[in-house]
Amino acid sequence: MLQKKSTLVVTFDATVQAMAAEKYCLANGVPGRLIPVPREITAGCGLAWKAEPEQEEAVLSALKTAGIGYSGVHRLEI
């Protein structure tokens, strides 16, 4: 049986925000990857950035620096 693990999930209102976040984060070495929004969360565009919980400050700081808005920050056991 798979063991659940705490995960940081940042959701976006629009696909364009999610795609801009992915482009910026990958280009700047920000940890994480783009995923479909887990069903535990209802979000606007259906895409989210997934990272380790301890990377929350780095991810949110990068999004702020890039001027990319997001709709929510969640910690899930997935």
Stockholm file with secondary structure:
# STOCKHOLM 1.0

chainA/1-78         MLQKKSTLVVTFDATVQAMAAEKYCLANGVPGRLIPVPREITAGCGLAWKAEPEQEEAVLSALKTAGIGYSGVHRLEI
#=GR chainA/1-78 SS CCCCCEEEEEECSSHHHHHHHHHHHHHTTCSCEEEECCTTSCCSSSEEEEECGGGHHHHHHHHHHHTCCCSEEEEEEC
#=GC SS_cons        CCCCCEEEEEECSSHHHHHHHHHHHHHTTCSCEEEECCTTSCCSSSEEEEECGGGHHHHHHHHHHHTCCCSEEEEEEC
//
